[in-house]
């Protein structure tokens, strides 16, 4: 319900769009990290950092509870 009341704009890059779509499938944090590792040439440390930052951004904007 908070997402309905959101009055801002969040711009997602290609990987952010994929992460958001994966979350709509009720994926775990580990699923998101694995998806980044499969789709991009990044280290596990980088993928974990990016997923955690993405989740924090969604929580901060009350898009993810």
N, CA, C, O and CB atoms as a CASP TS submission, in Angstrom:
PFRMAT TS
TARGET T0000
AUTHOR 0000-0000-0000
METHOD Language model
MODEL 1
PARENT N/A
ATOM      1  N   UNK     1       0.820  -1.202   0.000  1.00  0.00           N
ATOM      2  CA  UNK     1       0.000   0.000   0.000  1.00  0.00           C
ATOM      3  C   UNK     1       0.858   1.259   0.000  1.00  0.00           C
ATOM      4  O   UNK     1       0.470   2.272  -0.581  1.00  0.00           O
ATOM      5  CB  UNK     1      -0.930   0.002   1.203  1.00  0.00           C
ATOM      6  N   UNK     2       2.036   1.204   0.653  1.00  0.00           N
ATOM      7  CA  UNK     2       2.914   2.373   0.662  1.00  0.00           C
ATOM      8  C   UNK     2       3.399   2.698  -0.749  1.00  0.00           C
ATOM      9  O   UNK     2       3.555   3.867  -1.103  1.00  0.00           O
ATOM     10  CB  UNK     2       4.114   2.135   1.594  1.00  0.00           C
ATOM     11  N   UNK     3       3.634   1.667  -1.547  1.00  0.00           N
ATOM     12  CA  UNK     3       4.109   1.908  -2.915  1.00  0.00           C
ATOM     13  C   UNK     3       3.077   2.682  -3.724  1.00  0.00           C
ATOM     14  O   UNK     3       3.444   3.462  -4.602  1.00  0.00           O
ATOM     15  CB  UNK     3       4.432   0.580  -3.614  1.00  0.00           C
ATOM     16  N   UNK     4       1.810   2.484  -3.448  1.00  0.00           N
ATOM     17  CA  UNK     4       0.748   3.203  -4.147  1.00  0.00           C
ATOM     18  C   UNK     4       0.813   4.684  -3.811  1.00  0.00           C
ATOM     19  O   UNK     4       0.503   5.520  -4.660  1.00  0.00           O
ATOM     20  CB  UNK     4      -0.635   2.630  -3.781  1.00  0.00           C
ATOM     21  N   UNK     5       1.212   5.026  -2.587  1.00  0.00           N
ATOM     22  CA  UNK     5       1.284   6.408  -2.144  1.00  0.00           C
ATOM     23  C   UNK     5       2.618   7.073  -2.473  1.00  0.00           C
ATOM     24  O   UNK     5       2.821   8.242  -2.147  1.00  0.00           O
ATOM     25  CB  UNK     5       1.042   6.476  -0.667  1.00  0.00           C
ATOM     26  N   UNK     6       3.511   6.356  -3.102  1.00  0.00           N
ATOM     27  CA  UNK     6       4.823   6.892  -3.452  1.00  0.00           C
ATOM     28  C   UNK     6       4.677   7.966  -4.519  1.00  0.00           C
ATOM     29  O   UNK     6       4.095   7.718  -5.576  1.00  0.00           O
ATOM     30  CB  UNK     6       5.761   5.769  -3.940  1.00  0.00           C
ATOM     31  N   UNK     7       5.203   9.159  -4.249  1.00  0.00           N
ATOM     32  CA  UNK     7       5.050  10.289  -5.169  1.00  0.00           C
ATOM     33  C   UNK     7       6.335  10.638  -5.914  1.00  0.00           C
ATOM     34  O   UNK     7       6.395  11.661  -6.596  1.00  0.00           O
ATOM     35  CB  UNK     7       4.572  11.498  -4.411  1.00  0.00           C
ATOM     36  N   UNK     8       7.355   9.805  -5.791  1.00  0.00           N
ATOM     37  CA  UNK     8       8.622  10.096  -6.433  1.00  0.00           C
ATOM     38  C   UNK     8       8.854   9.217  -7.642  1.00  0.00           C
ATOM     39  O   UNK     8       8.005   8.422  -8.046  1.00  0.00           O
ATOM     40  CB  UNK     8       9.750   9.930  -5.455  1.00  0.00           C
ATOM     41  N   UNK     9      10.028   9.390  -8.198  1.00  0.00           N
ATOM     42  CA  UNK     9      10.429   8.597  -9.348  1.00  0.00           C
ATOM     43  C   UNK     9      11.733   7.909  -8.998  1.00  0.00           C
ATOM     44  O   UNK     9      12.655   8.531  -8.471  1.00  0.00           O
ATOM     45  CB  UNK     9      10.574   9.473 -10.631  1.00  0.00           C
ATOM     46  N   UNK    10      11.801   6.643  -9.290  1.00  0.00           N
ATOM     47  CA  UNK    10      13.045   5.900  -9.136  1.00  0.00           C
ATOM     48  C   UNK    10      13.437   5.410 -10.519  1.00  0.00           C
ATOM     49  O   UNK    10      12.660   4.743 -11.201  1.00  0.00           O
ATOM     50  CB  UNK    10      12.897   4.707  -8.116  1.00  0.00           C
ATOM     51  N   UNK    11      14.633   5.745 -10.914  1.00  0.00           N
ATOM     52  CA  UNK    11      15.132   5.316 -12.209  1.00  0.00           C
ATOM     53  C   UNK    11      16.041   4.112 -12.001  1.00  0.00           C
ATOM     54  O   UNK    11      16.965   4.148 -11.188  1.00  0.00           O
ATOM     55  CB  UNK    11      15.885   6.470 -12.934  1.00  0.00           C
ATOM     56  N   UNK    12      15.770   3.058 -12.736  1.00  0.00           N
ATOM     57  CA  UNK    12      16.575   1.855 -12.623  1.00  0.00           C
ATOM     58  C   UNK    12      17.415   1.663 -13.869  1.00  0.00           C
ATOM     59  O   UNK    12      16.951   1.892 -14.986  1.00  0.00           O
ATOM     60  CB  UNK    12      15.692   0.636 -12.385  1.00  0.00           C
ATOM     61  N   UNK    13      18.651   1.242 -13.672  1.00  0.00           N
ATOM     62  CA  UNK    13      19.458   0.855 -14.817  1.00  0.00           C
ATOM     63  C   UNK    13      19.076  -0.576 -15.195  1.00  0.00           C
ATOM     64  O   UNK    13      18.174  -1.158 -14.592  1.00  0.00           O
ATOM     65  CB  UNK    13      20.992   0.977 -14.504  1.00  0.00           C
ATOM     66  N   UNK    14      19.746  -1.134 -16.174  1.00  0.00           N
ATOM     67  CA  UNK    14      19.395  -2.459 -16.678  1.00  0.00           C
ATOM     68  C   UNK    14      19.459  -3.522 -15.579  1.00  0.00           C
ATOM     69  O   UNK    14      18.555  -4.351 -15.468  1.00  0.00           O
ATOM     70  CB  UNK    14      20.323  -2.843 -17.826  1.00  0.00           C
ATOM     71  N   UNK    15      20.511  -3.503 -14.773  1.00  0.00           N
ATOM     72  CA  UNK    15      20.627  -4.507 -13.705  1.00  0.00           C
ATOM     73  C   UNK    15      19.596  -4.257 -12.609  1.00  0.00           C
ATOM     74  O   UNK    15      19.059  -5.211 -12.047  1.00  0.00           O
ATOM     75  CB  UNK    15      22.048  -4.496 -13.104  1.00  0.00           C
ATOM     76  N   UNK    16      19.311  -3.009 -12.298  1.00  0.00           N
ATOM     77  CA  UNK    16      18.276  -2.691 -11.310  1.00  0.00           C
ATOM     78  C   UNK    16      16.909  -3.162 -11.764  1.00  0.00           C
ATOM     79  O   UNK    16      16.121  -3.659 -10.959  1.00  0.00           O
ATOM     80  CB  UNK    16      18.241  -1.196 -11.041  1.00  0.00           C
ATOM     81  N   UNK    17      16.623  -3.010 -13.041  1.00  0.00           N
ATOM     82  CA  UNK    17      15.355  -3.490 -13.605  1.00  0.00           C
ATOM     83  C   UNK    17      15.251  -5.004 -13.451  1.00  0.00           C
ATOM     84  O   UNK    17      14.205  -5.526 -13.066  1.00  0.00           O
ATOM     85  CB  UNK    17      15.230  -3.092 -15.099  1.00  0.00           C
ATOM     86  N   UNK    18      16.331  -5.698 -13.750  1.00  0.00           N
ATOM     87  CA  UNK    18      16.326  -7.163 -13.612  1.00  0.00           C
ATOM     88  C   UNK    18      16.164  -7.583 -12.158  1.00  0.00           C
ATOM     89  O   UNK    18      15.448  -8.540 -11.862  1.00  0.00           O
ATOM     90  CB  UNK    18      17.618  -7.760 -14.183  1.00  0.00           C
ATOM     91  N   UNK    19      16.826  -6.872 -11.248  1.00  0.00           N
ATOM     92  CA  UNK    19      16.676  -7.189  -9.819  1.00  0.00           C
ATOM     93  C   UNK    19      15.234  -6.979  -9.372  1.00  0.00           C
ATOM     94  O   UNK    19      14.676  -7.809  -8.654  1.00  0.00           O
ATOM     95  CB  UNK    19      17.628  -6.321  -8.964  1.00  0.00           C
ATOM     96  N   UNK    20      14.635  -5.878  -9.793  1.00  0.00           N
ATOM     97  CA  UNK    20      13.254  -5.582  -9.415  1.00  0.00           C
ATOM     98  C   UNK    20      12.306  -6.643  -9.963  1.00  0.00           C
ATOM     99  O   UNK    20      11.403  -7.095  -9.258  1.00  0.00           O
ATOM    100  CB  UNK    20      12.842  -4.190  -9.921  1.00  0.00           C
ATOM    101  N   UNK    21      12.504  -7.035 -11.198  1.00  0.00           N
ATOM    102  CA  UNK    21      11.668  -8.084 -11.789  1.00  0.00           C
ATOM    103  C   UNK    21      11.838  -9.404 -11.049  1.00  0.00           C
ATOM    104  O   UNK    21      10.866 -10.131 -10.840  1.00  0.00           O
ATOM    105  CB  UNK    21      12.009  -8.268 -13.272  1.00  0.00           C
ATOM    106  N   UNK    22      13.059  -9.713 -10.657  1.00  0.00           N
ATOM    107  CA  UNK    22      13.331 -10.950  -9.918  1.00  0.00           C
ATOM    108  C   UNK    22      12.650 -10.911  -8.547  1.00  0.00           C
ATOM    109  O   UNK    22      12.170 -11.939  -8.070  1.00  0.00           O
ATOM    110  CB  UNK    22      14.861 -11.164  -9.756  1.00  0.00           C
ATOM    111  N   UNK    23      12.604  -9.754  -7.917  1.00  0.00           N
ATOM    112  CA  UNK    23      11.922  -9.618  -6.624  1.00  0.00           C
ATOM    113  C   UNK    23      10.428  -9.877  -6.742  1.00  0.00           C
ATOM    114  O   UNK    23       9.808 -10.359  -5.794  1.00  0.00           O
ATOM    115  CB  UNK    23      12.158  -8.227  -6.047  1.00  0.00           C
ATOM    116  N   UNK    24       9.851  -9.567  -7.877  1.00  0.00           N
ATOM    117  CA  UNK    24       8.427  -9.798  -8.081  1.00  0.00           C
ATOM    118  C   UNK    24       8.104 -11.286  -8.140  1.00  0.00           C
ATOM    119  O   UNK    24       6.941 -11.676  -8.037  1.00  0.00           O
ATOM    120  CB  UNK    24       7.961  -9.115  -9.355  1.00  0.00           C
ATOM    121  N   UNK    25       9.130 -12.114  -8.305  1.00  0.00           N
ATOM    122  CA  UNK    25       8.975 -13.564  -8.284  1.00  0.00           C
ATOM    123  C   UNK    25       9.203 -14.122  -6.882  1.00  0.00           C
ATOM    124  O   UNK    25       9.357 -15.332  -6.715  1.00  0.00           O
ATOM    125  CB  UNK    25       9.942 -14.215  -9.274  1.00  0.00           C
ATOM    126  N   UNK    26       9.226 -13.252  -5.878  1.00  0.00           N
ATOM    127  CA  UNK    26       9.483 -13.620  -4.487  1.00  0.00           C
ATOM    128  C   UNK    26      10.828 -14.312  -4.329  1.00  0.00           C
ATOM    129  O   UNK    26      10.925 -15.357  -3.686  1.00  0.00           O
ATOM    130  CB  UNK    26       8.374 -14.522  -3.968  1.00  0.00           C
ATOM    131  N   UNK    27      11.845 -13.735  -4.907  1.00  0.00           N
ATOM    132  CA  UNK    27      13.197 -14.273  -4.841  1.00  0.00           C
ATOM    133  C   UNK    27      13.888 -13.855  -3.558  1.00  0.00           C
ATOM    134  O   UNK    27      13.582 -12.805  -2.992  1.00  0.00           O
ATOM    135  CB  UNK    27      14.010 -13.820  -6.044  1.00  0.00           C
ATOM    136  N   UNK    28      14.808 -14.666  -3.105  1.00  0.00           N
ATOM    137  CA  UNK    28      15.597 -14.356  -1.914  1.00  0.00           C
ATOM    138  C   UNK    28      16.779 -13.463  -2.285  1.00  0.00           C
ATOM    139  O   UNK    28      17.078 -13.264  -3.463  1.00  0.00           O
ATOM    140  CB  UNK    28      16.094 -15.654  -1.233  1.00  0.00           C
ATOM    141  N   UNK    29      17.431 -12.940  -1.281  1.00  0.00           N
ATOM    142  CA  UNK    29      18.634 -12.131  -1.475  1.00  0.00           C
ATOM    143  C   UNK    29      19.675 -12.950  -2.244  1.00  0.00           C
ATOM    144  O   UNK    29      20.332 -12.438  -3.150  1.00  0.00           O
ATOM    145  CB  UNK    29      19.209 -11.650  -0.104  1.00  0.00           C
ATOM    146  N   UNK    30      19.816 -14.212  -1.876  1.00  0.00           N
ATOM    147  CA  UNK    30      20.780 -15.084  -2.535  1.00  0.00           C
ATOM    148  C   UNK    30      20.417 -15.299  -4.012  1.00  0.00           C
ATOM    149  O   UNK    30      21.297 -15.384  -4.869  1.00  0.00           O
ATOM    150  CB  UNK    30      20.855 -16.432  -1.807  1.00  0.00           C
ATOM    151  N   UNK    31      19.115 -15.385  -4.295  1.00  0.00           N
ATOM    152  CA  UNK    31      18.667 -15.508  -5.690  1.00  0.00           C
ATOM    153  C   UNK    31      19.080 -14.283  -6.501  1.00  0.00           C
ATOM    154  O   UNK    31      19.496 -14.402  -7.653  1.00  0.00           O
ATOM    155  CB  UNK    31      17.134 -15.693  -5.752  1.00  0.00           C
ATOM    156  N   UNK    32      18.961 -13.112  -5.892  1.00  0.00           N
ATOM    157  CA  UNK    32      19.332 -11.870  -6.582  1.00  0.00           C
ATOM    158  C   UNK    32      20.833 -11.831  -6.846  1.00  0.00           C
ATOM    159  O   UNK    32      21.272 -11.445  -7.930  1.00  0.00           O
ATOM    160  CB  UNK    32      18.906 -10.639  -5.754  1.00  0.00           C
ATOM    161  N   UNK    33      21.609 -12.230  -5.854  1.00  0.00           N
ATOM    162  CA  UNK    33      23.065 -12.262  -6.013  1.00  0.00           C
ATOM    163  C   UNK    33      23.439 -13.239  -7.120  1.00  0.00           C
ATOM    164  O   UNK    33      24.257 -12.917  -7.982  1.00  0.00           O
ATOM    165  CB  UNK    33      23.760 -12.656  -4.684  1.00  0.00           C
ATOM    166  N   UNK    34      22.847 -14.431  -7.102  1.00  0.00           N
ATOM    167  CA  UNK    34      23.129 -15.435  -8.137  1.00  0.00           C
ATOM    168  C   UNK    34      22.765 -14.926  -9.523  1.00  0.00           C
ATOM    169  O   UNK    34      23.475 -15.195 -10.492  1.00  0.00           O
ATOM    170  CB  UNK    34      22.368 -16.728  -7.848  1.00  0.00           C
ATOM    171  N   UNK    35      21.660 -14.190  -9.622  1.00  0.00           N
ATOM    172  CA  UNK    35      21.251 -13.647 -10.909  1.00  0.00           C
ATOM    173  C   UNK    35      22.305 -12.667 -11.438  1.00  0.00           C
ATOM    174  O   UNK    35      22.653 -12.705 -12.619  1.00  0.00           O
ATOM    175  CB  UNK    35      19.882 -12.951 -10.787  1.00  0.00           C
ATOM    176  N   UNK    36      22.807 -11.797 -10.569  1.00  0.00           N
ATOM    177  CA  UNK    36      23.847 -10.857 -11.008  1.00  0.00           C
ATOM    178  C   UNK    36      25.114 -11.599 -11.426  1.00  0.00           C
ATOM    179  O   UNK    36      25.751 -11.234 -12.414  1.00  0.00           O
ATOM    180  CB  UNK    36      24.172  -9.851  -9.890  1.00  0.00           C
ATOM    181  N   UNK    37      25.475 -12.627 -10.683  1.00  0.00           N
ATOM    182  CA  UNK    37      26.671 -13.400 -11.025  1.00  0.00           C
ATOM    183  C   UNK    37      26.505 -14.105 -12.364  1.00  0.00           C
ATOM    184  O   UNK    37      27.463 -14.217 -13.130  1.00  0.00           O
ATOM    185  CB  UNK    37      26.977 -14.423  -9.929  1.00  0.00           C
ATOM    186  N   UNK    38      25.304 -14.579 -12.649  1.00  0.00           N
ATOM    187  CA  UNK    38      25.039 -15.262 -13.919  1.00  0.00           C
ATOM    188  C   UNK    38      24.992 -14.292 -15.099  1.00  0.00           C
ATOM    189  O   UNK    38      25.440 -14.629 -16.195  1.00  0.00           O
ATOM    190  CB  UNK    38      23.727 -16.026 -13.833  1.00  0.00           C
ATOM    191  N   UNK    39      24.454 -13.095 -14.881  1.00  0.00           N
ATOM    192  CA  UNK    39      24.216 -12.152 -15.970  1.00  0.00           C
ATOM    193  C   UNK    39      25.399 -11.213 -16.257  1.00  0.00           C
ATOM    194  O   UNK    39      25.553 -10.728 -17.378  1.00  0.00           O
ATOM    195  CB  UNK    39      23.003 -11.334 -15.654  1.00  0.00           C
ATOM    196  N   UNK    40      26.223 -10.963 -15.245  1.00  0.00           N
ATOM    197  CA  UNK    40      27.283  -9.970 -15.380  1.00  0.00           C
ATOM    198  C   UNK    40      28.613 -10.539 -14.902  1.00  0.00           C
ATOM    199  O   UNK    40      28.648 -11.448 -14.073  1.00  0.00           O
ATOM    200  CB  UNK    40      26.935  -8.697 -14.594  1.00  0.00           C
ATOM    201  N   UNK    41      29.674 -10.010 -15.418  1.00  0.00           N
ATOM    202  CA  UNK    41      31.012 -10.425 -14.996  1.00  0.00           C
ATOM    203  C   UNK    41      31.433  -9.592 -13.795  1.00  0.00           C
ATOM    204  O   UNK    41      32.209  -8.644 -13.919  1.00  0.00           O
ATOM    205  CB  UNK    41      32.040 -10.279 -16.158  1.00  0.00           C
ATOM    206  N   UNK    42      30.906  -9.962 -12.628  1.00  0.00           N
ATOM    207  CA  UNK    42      31.223  -9.275 -11.385  1.00  0.00           C
ATOM    208  C   UNK    42      31.614 -10.306 -10.339  1.00  0.00           C
ATOM    209  O   UNK    42      31.256 -11.479 -10.442  1.00  0.00           O
ATOM    210  CB  UNK    42      30.026  -8.419 -10.899  1.00  0.00           C
ATOM    211  N   UNK    43      32.346  -9.860  -9.339  1.00  0.00           N
ATOM    212  CA  UNK    43      32.719 -10.751  -8.245  1.00  0.00           C
ATOM    213  C   UNK    43      31.525 -10.965  -7.324  1.00  0.00           C
ATOM    214  O   UNK    43      30.570 -10.188  -7.344  1.00  0.00           O
ATOM    215  CB  UNK    43      33.919 -10.181  -7.455  1.00  0.00           C
ATOM    216  N   UNK    44      31.581 -12.006  -6.528  1.00  0.00           N
ATOM    217  CA  UNK    44      30.505 -12.248  -5.574  1.00  0.00           C
ATOM    218  C   UNK    44      30.415 -11.109  -4.560  1.00  0.00           C
ATOM    219  O   UNK    44      29.324 -10.734  -4.131  1.00  0.00           O
ATOM    220  CB  UNK    44      30.719 -13.587  -4.855  1.00  0.00           C
ATOM    221  N   UNK    45      31.568 -10.565  -4.183  1.00  0.00           N
ATOM    222  CA  UNK    45      31.592  -9.436  -3.246  1.00  0.00           C
ATOM    223  C   UNK    45      30.856  -8.231  -3.841  1.00  0.00           C
ATOM    224  O   UNK    45      30.070  -7.581  -3.152  1.00  0.00           O
ATOM    225  CB  UNK    45      33.053  -9.054  -2.893  1.00  0.00           C
ATOM    226  N   UNK    46      31.109  -7.937  -5.104  1.00  0.00           N
ATOM    227  CA  UNK    46      30.460  -6.793  -5.769  1.00  0.00           C
ATOM    228  C   UNK    46      28.958  -7.037  -5.928  1.00  0.00           C
ATOM    229  O   UNK    46      28.152  -6.139  -5.688  1.00  0.00           O
ATOM    230  CB  UNK    46      31.104  -6.534  -7.154  1.00  0.00           C
ATOM    231  N   UNK    47      28.589  -8.246  -6.332  1.00  0.00           N
ATOM    232  CA  UNK    47      27.171  -8.572  -6.511  1.00  0.00           C
ATOM    233  C   UNK    47      26.428  -8.447  -5.175  1.00  0.00           C
ATOM    234  O   UNK    47      25.317  -7.920  -5.127  1.00  0.00           O
ATOM    235  CB  UNK    47      27.008 -10.006  -7.090  1.00  0.00           C
ATOM    236  N   UNK    48      27.035  -8.925  -4.110  1.00  0.00           N
ATOM    237  CA  UNK    48      26.417  -8.848  -2.781  1.00  0.00           C
ATOM    238  C   UNK    48      26.250  -7.395  -2.356  1.00  0.00           C
ATOM    239  O   UNK    48      25.195  -7.005  -1.857  1.00  0.00           O
ATOM    240  CB  UNK    48      27.263  -9.614  -1.739  1.00  0.00           C
ATOM    241  N   UNK    49      27.288  -6.601  -2.555  1.00  0.00           N
ATOM    242  CA  UNK    49      27.237  -5.170  -2.213  1.00  0.00           C
ATOM    243  C   UNK    49      26.136  -4.467  -2.998  1.00  0.00           C
ATOM    244  O   UNK    49      25.386  -3.672  -2.433  1.00  0.00           O
ATOM    245  CB  UNK    49      28.598  -4.495  -2.492  1.00  0.00           C
ATOM    246  N   UNK    50      26.031  -4.751  -4.290  1.00  0.00           N
ATOM    247  CA  UNK    50      25.026  -4.109  -5.134  1.00  0.00           C
ATOM    248  C   UNK    50      23.603  -4.526  -4.738  1.00  0.00           C
ATOM    249  O   UNK    50      22.700  -3.691  -4.692  1.00  0.00           O
ATOM    250  CB  UNK    50      25.282  -4.449  -6.604  1.00  0.00           C
ATOM    251  N   UNK    51      23.408  -5.809  -4.457  1.00  0.00           N
ATOM    252  CA  UNK    51      22.083  -6.286  -4.042  1.00  0.00           C
ATOM    253  C   UNK    51      21.684  -5.649  -2.716  1.00  0.00           C
ATOM    254  O   UNK    51      20.547  -5.207  -2.554  1.00  0.00           O
ATOM    255  CB  UNK    51      22.067  -7.829  -3.921  1.00  0.00           C
ATOM    256  N   UNK    52      22.610  -5.603  -1.776  1.00  0.00           N
ATOM    257  CA  UNK    52      22.295  -5.001  -0.474  1.00  0.00           C
ATOM    258  C   UNK    52      21.942  -3.523  -0.609  1.00  0.00           C
ATOM    259  O   UNK    52      21.018  -3.043   0.047  1.00  0.00           O
ATOM    260  CB  UNK    52      23.476  -5.167   0.486  1.00  0.00           C
ATOM    261  N   UNK    53      22.672  -2.800  -1.455  1.00  0.00           N
ATOM    262  CA  UNK    53      22.376  -1.384  -1.680  1.00  0.00           C
ATOM    263  C   UNK    53      21.012  -1.219  -2.352  1.00  0.00           C
ATOM    264  O   UNK    53      20.262  -0.301  -2.021  1.00  0.00           O
ATOM    265  CB  UNK    53      23.479  -0.731  -2.542  1.00  0.00           C
ATOM    266  N   UNK    54      20.694  -2.099  -3.286  1.00  0.00           N
ATOM    267  CA  UNK    54      19.412  -2.045  -3.985  1.00  0.00           C
ATOM    268  C   UNK    54      18.262  -2.289  -3.006  1.00  0.00           C
ATOM    269  O   UNK    54      17.262  -1.573  -3.027  1.00  0.00           O
ATOM    270  CB  UNK    54      19.374  -3.081  -5.129  1.00  0.00           C
ATOM    271  N   UNK    55      18.407  -3.285  -2.164  1.00  0.00           N
ATOM    272  CA  UNK    55      17.366  -3.595  -1.173  1.00  0.00           C
ATOM    273  C   UNK    55      17.190  -2.434  -0.197  1.00  0.00           C
ATOM    274  O   UNK    55      16.061  -2.075   0.135  1.00  0.00           O
ATOM    275  CB  UNK    55      17.717  -4.888  -0.402  1.00  0.00           C
ATOM    276  N   UNK    56      18.298  -1.840   0.268  1.00  0.00           N
ATOM    277  CA  UNK    56      18.206  -0.682   1.170  1.00  0.00           C
ATOM    278  C   UNK    56      17.465   0.477   0.515  1.00  0.00           C
ATOM    279  O   UNK    56      16.662   1.145   1.167  1.00  0.00           O
ATOM    280  CB  UNK    56      19.605  -0.227   1.599  1.00  0.00           C
ATOM    281  N   UNK    57      17.729   0.724  -0.777  1.00  0.00           N
ATOM    282  CA  UNK    57      17.059   1.797  -1.501  1.00  0.00           C
ATOM    283  C   UNK    57      15.560   1.532  -1.573  1.00  0.00           C
ATOM    284  O   UNK    57      14.763   2.449  -1.377  1.00  0.00           O
ATOM    285  CB  UNK    57      17.645   1.946  -2.913  1.00  0.00           C
ATOM    286  N   UNK    58      15.171   0.306  -1.848  1.00  0.00           N
ATOM    287  CA  UNK    58      13.750  -0.033  -1.912  1.00  0.00           C
ATOM    288  C   UNK    58      13.088   0.109  -0.547  1.00  0.00           C
ATOM    289  O   UNK    58      11.967   0.609  -0.449  1.00  0.00           O
ATOM    290  CB  UNK    58      13.565  -1.458  -2.438  1.00  0.00           C
ATOM    291  N   UNK    59      13.768  -0.323   0.496  1.00  0.00           N
ATOM    292  CA  UNK    59      13.224  -0.205   1.853  1.00  0.00           C
ATOM    293  C   UNK    59      13.104   1.265   2.264  1.00  0.00           C
ATOM    294  O   UNK    59      12.100   1.665   2.853  1.00  0.00           O
ATOM    295  CB  UNK    59      14.115  -0.970   2.861  1.00  0.00           C
ATOM    296  N   UNK    60      14.111   2.057   1.958  1.00  0.00           N
ATOM    297  CA  UNK    60      14.105   3.470   2.295  1.00  0.00           C
ATOM    298  C   UNK    60      12.910   4.185   1.661  1.00  0.00           C
ATOM    299  O   UNK    60      12.314   5.076   2.266  1.00  0.00           O
ATOM    300  CB  UNK    60      15.411   4.123   1.846  1.00  0.00           C
ATOM    301  N   UNK    61      12.571   3.784   0.441  1.00  0.00           N
ATOM    302  CA  UNK    61      11.457   4.389  -0.277  1.00  0.00           C
ATOM    303  C   UNK    61      10.136   3.667  -0.063  1.00  0.00           C
ATOM    304  O   UNK    61       9.143   3.932  -0.741  1.00  0.00           O
ATOM    305  CB  UNK    61      11.765   4.432  -1.735  1.00  0.00           C
ATOM    306  N   UNK    62      10.148   2.738   0.905  1.00  0.00           N
ATOM    307  CA  UNK    62       8.949   1.996   1.304  1.00  0.00           C
ATOM    308  C   UNK    62       8.310   1.222   0.135  1.00  0.00           C
ATOM    309  O   UNK    62       7.091   1.066   0.058  1.00  0.00           O
ATOM    310  CB  UNK    62       7.929   2.959   1.900  1.00  0.00           C
ATOM    311  N   UNK    63       9.171   0.752  -0.758  1.00  0.00           N
ATOM    312  CA  UNK    63       8.722  -0.073  -1.867  1.00  0.00           C
ATOM    313  C   UNK    63       8.810  -1.548  -1.470  1.00  0.00           C
ATOM    314  O   UNK    63       8.054  -2.389  -1.957  1.00  0.00           O
ATOM    315  CB  UNK    63       9.564   0.208  -3.139  1.00  0.00           C
ATOM    316  N   UNK    64       9.740  -1.831  -0.585  1.00  0.00           N
ATOM    317  CA  UNK    64       9.959  -3.175  -0.082  1.00  0.00           C
ATOM    318  C   UNK    64       9.893  -3.120   1.425  1.00  0.00           C
ATOM    319  O   UNK    64      10.524  -2.275   2.059  1.00  0.00           O
ATOM    320  CB  UNK    64      11.316  -3.757  -0.567  1.00  0.00           C
ATOM    321  N   UNK    65       9.123  -4.029   1.994  1.00  0.00           N
ATOM    322  CA  UNK    65       9.001  -4.040   3.452  1.00  0.00           C
ATOM    323  C   UNK    65       9.783  -5.175   4.038  1.00  0.00           C
ATOM    324  O   UNK    65       9.801  -5.348   5.256  1.00  0.00           O
ATOM    325  CB  UNK    65       7.547  -4.139   3.878  1.00  0.00           C
TER
END
